[in-house]
Amino acid sequence: ICDNPDVKKYISNCVESLRPQFSDINELRVVIKSISACSFESKPIESIVLHFDKLNEEFIKQDICLSLLQEYFATILIQLKMLDSILQPFEFETTWEPWVQFCSPPNQNENPTMSWRLVSNNTTDFVGSGSIYPIKSFHTDDIQMQVFLLQY
């Protein structure tokens, strides 16, 4: 999906950093945010969300799960690039960052190299009113997930 070696390495490192906690993942998001001089003023504008309804334990132990998550993460980045060419440009500077939400609170000491912003289940960062646009629904015996665009 992606030919750039630096982007491939970034994707691989991001997904690999989640390996110890794959079974606890509830959602992965790539969030587009406004750039502000004050970081607390930066607000999410939209995000592409991978919401997991089920991840089979045996499936998680296989490298195919890692490959699948890398593929979807790469697809998200491509989708974001495509959105740039389809949608009206924003009137302000933007950036993006990967977020992860776990079903249970993660042990942050367990993986200090994690590349994702950890967001707790009770934070308002993950919840907000807006428009949801379904992209794909994927259901097998091993994995059940939904992919959608969320515009805040």
N, C-alpha and C positions, 0 to 999 in steps of 0.2 A: 504494500500500500504506500509506503514512504521510501524514497530513494536516498534522501539526505542522511549520511552517516551520523551526523551530530544529533539530528532529530530522532533517529532510530535509537541512539544510545540514551538520550534523555527519556524517551518513552520506556525503554527497557529498565532503566534505573528507577523511574517512578513506580512502575508496576512491581518490580522486584522488591521495592521497599515495603510493599503491602503484603508480601508473601506470608509472613508469620501470622497475619490476621485476616487472611482471605475469608475464612468461615464466618467472621463477624461483620463483614461489610454489608451495610444496608444501601448506601448510595455513593456513587462517585459523580462528581460534577466538575466540569471545566467552566469556570465562572468568568464572564467578561465584566470588568469593573471600570468605572470612570477613574481617571488619574487626577488626584487632588494634591495640593501642597501638604495638606494634613492627612495622614493615612486613615484616621478615623472618619474622615469625610468621604472617602472613596466608597462608592455604593455599587452593589451588583446591578447590572443592567439586564443581563440575560445569562442563561447557562444551558448547557447541554447536559442532560442528566441520564445516568445509567442507574436505574432502580432495580435492585435484586429482590425478588420474592422468594427465591430458593437457590441455594448452591449446595449440591450434593458433596458430602465429605470425601468420598472416593474420587470424585471429579476434581476436587481441589488439590488432591495429592498428585495428580498427573500434571505434566508440563503443558498439556493442552489448555488447561485453565489459564495459565500464565500467558500463553500465546494468544488465547482468545481475548483476554483483557488488553494485551498490547495492541491487538488488531482494532478493538473498539476505541481505545484511547487515540490511536492514529486516525481512525475514522472521524472522531470528534474534532480533532485538529483540522482535518480536511474540510469537514462541515463548516467549521468556523471560518475558514478561508473562503469557502463558497458563499457564505452569508455576506462577507465583505463585498462581494461582487454583485449580489442580488439585492440587498437592502440599501436603503438610503444611508449614506455615511453619517456617523455621529458628529455632532457639532463640538465635540470635546475629545481629548485624548483618552484612549482606553488601553487597558492591559488585561491579562487573563492569569488565572492561577487555578491549580487543581485543588479541589476540596474532597474530603472523604468523611462519611458519617458511618459510625459503627453501631451495630445493634446493642452492644453493651459498651461501657466506658473502656477505652483502650488503656493499656499500661504503656505510658509514653516512654518509660525507660527500656521497654522491650525492644524498641527499634529507633534509636536516636537519629538514624540517617533518613528517616521518612521524608519524602519530598512533597507530601500533601499537607494542606492546612487541615488540622483536626478540628472538627466541629461537633460539639456535644448535641445530644438529641433534644435538649430543651432550649437551644439557642434560637433566636429570631432570625439569624443569618440564613437558615435553611428554609424558613417558612416565610411566605409573603404572598400577598395577593398579586395576581397577574394572569397572563394568558398562557395556557399549556397547549403545545402543538405536538401530538404524537408523531414519532418518526418510525419506530419499529417496536414490535413485540416479539419476543423470542422465548419459546417454551419447549423444553425437552425433559427427559427424565433427570438429567444432570443439572440443568440450569434453567431458571425462569427469570426473565428480566424484561424491563420496558425501557425504551430510549425515547426521550422527548426533549423538546426545546421549551424552556420556561422563560418568558419575558416578564420582568418585574414591573 
